[in-house]
Amino acid sequence: MNKNLKPRNPFVALAKFRKAGVHGKPAKSLRRQEKQVLAKTVKQSVESWQKCISLKSASAMASVYLSFIGV
């Protein structure tokens, strides 16, 4: 048996039992997520805006038609 063994590293035992916390997401992924949420919101608001305009124009056209036929 070899008697010239290297001594154990005392920091290994400390590091083994140390509890590391959960790390946060990187800034890059947070920026990407915010950008996706913004794009989704804008896309939904544009569609709802267009639907609102189409509904208003449809109701305006209906009222013109009804007044034209004399109802």
Order of alpha helices (4+ residues) and beta strands (2+ residues): alpha-alpha
